[in-house]
Amino acid sequence: MQNLDVNRAMKAWPSLAETIFVSHTEKEYRRLVALLDDLIDEIGEDGSHPLASLMEIIGVLIGKYEDEHMPEVAVE
């Protein structure tokens, strides 16, 4: 079963890799922030929206960058 999931992910990943990534530069970080803004506009508070988990993942990726590169933004 797991192999099937990996195969499905490999097929889907090329079309998603330009959108979902760990940012290493300010430019990439800004791209993720813009995507999160668009997702928030679309999803709002609807936790059952099909893209709600994507919004959460993008938020985690943004938080990772901020923790590593913008300590003054990180919540303590």
C-alpha contacts under 8 A as a table, 3 or more apart, distances in Angstrom:
res1	aa1	res2	aa2	distance
1	M	4	L	5.23
1	M	5	D	6.65
2	Q	5	D	5.08
2	Q	6	V	6.35
3	N	6	V	5.04
3	N	7	N	6.15
4	L	7	N	5.09
4	L	8	R	6.21
5	D	8	R	5.10
5	D	9	A	6.13
6	V	9	A	5.01
6	V	10	M	6.12
7	N	10	M	5.10
7	N	11	K	6.37
8	R	11	K	5.23
8	R	12	A	6.29
9	A	12	A	5.10
9	A	13	W	5.72
10	M	13	W	5.31
10	M	14	P	7.46
11	K	14	P	6.95
12	A	15	S	6.03
12	A	16	L	6.78
13	W	16	L	5.02
13	W	17	A	5.70
14	P	17	A	5.42
14	P	18	E	7.76
15	S	18	E	7.07
16	L	19	T	5.34
16	L	20	I	6.03
17	A	20	I	5.37
17	A	21	F	6.35
18	E	21	F	7.03
19	T	32	L	7.79
20	I	32	L	7.95
20	I	58	I	7.23
21	F	61	L	7.62
22	V	61	L	6.04
22	V	65	Y	7.85
23	S	26	E	7.70
23	S	28	E	5.07
23	S	29	Y	5.35
23	S	32	L	7.78
23	S	61	L	7.34
23	S	62	I	7.72
23	S	65	Y	6.47
24	H	28	E	6.61
24	H	29	Y	7.31
24	H	65	Y	7.29
25	T	28	E	5.25
25	T	29	Y	6.19
26	E	29	Y	4.94
26	E	30	R	6.16
27	K	30	R	5.16
27	K	31	R	6.36
28	E	31	R	5.02
28	E	32	L	6.42
29	Y	32	L	5.20
29	Y	33	V	6.28
29	Y	62	I	6.66
29	Y	65	Y	7.07
30	R	33	V	4.97
30	R	34	A	6.12
31	R	34	A	5.16
31	R	35	L	6.22
32	L	35	L	4.99
32	L	36	L	6.10
32	L	58	I	6.66
32	L	61	L	7.94
32	L	62	I	6.69
33	V	36	L	5.02
33	V	37	D	6.18
33	V	62	I	6.95
34	A	37	D	5.06
34	A	38	D	6.33
35	L	38	D	5.10
35	L	39	L	6.16
35	L	58	I	7.91
36	L	39	L	4.96
36	L	40	I	6.05
36	L	55	M	6.24
36	L	58	I	6.37
36	L	59	G	6.94
37	D	40	I	5.13
37	D	41	D	6.25
38	D	41	D	5.10
38	D	42	E	6.27
39	L	42	E	5.04
39	L	43	I	5.82
39	L	44	G	7.75
39	L	51	L	7.67
39	L	55	M	6.09
40	I	43	I	5.17
40	I	44	G	5.00
40	I	45	E	7.97
40	I	55	M	7.34
41	D	44	G	5.79
43	I	46	D	5.67
43	I	47	G	7.87
43	I	49	H	6.35
43	I	51	L	7.25
43	I	52	A	6.71
46	D	49	H	5.50
46	D	52	A	7.26
47	G	52	A	5.65
48	S	52	A	6.63
49	H	52	A	5.23
50	P	53	S	7.42
51	L	54	L	5.14
51	L	55	M	6.33
52	A	55	M	5.10
52	A	56	E	6.44
53	S	56	E	4.97
53	S	57	I	6.20
54	L	57	I	5.01
54	L	58	I	6.15
55	M	58	I	5.24
55	M	59	G	6.21
56	E	59	G	5.02
56	E	60	V	6.32
57	I	60	V	5.09
57	I	61	L	6.29
58	I	61	L	5.03
58	I	62	I	6.17
59	G	62	I	5.10
59	G	63	G	6.11
60	V	63	G	4.98
60	V	64	K	6.16
61	L	64	K	5.11
61	L	65	Y	6.49
62	I	65	Y	5.25
62	I	66	E	6.23
63	G	66	E	5.02
63	G	67	D	6.02
63	G	74	A	7.60
64	K	67	D	5.18
64	K	68	E	6.33
65	Y	68	E	5.23
65	Y	69	H	5.83
65	Y	70	M	7.43
66	E	69	H	5.21
66	E	70	M	4.64
66	E	71	P	6.48
66	E	73	V	6.45
66	E	74	A	6.18
67	D	70	M	5.86
67	D	71	P	5.44
67	D	73	V	7.53
67	D	74	A	5.44
68	E	71	P	6.64
70	M	73	V	5.51
70	M	74	A	6.77
71	P	74	A	5.13
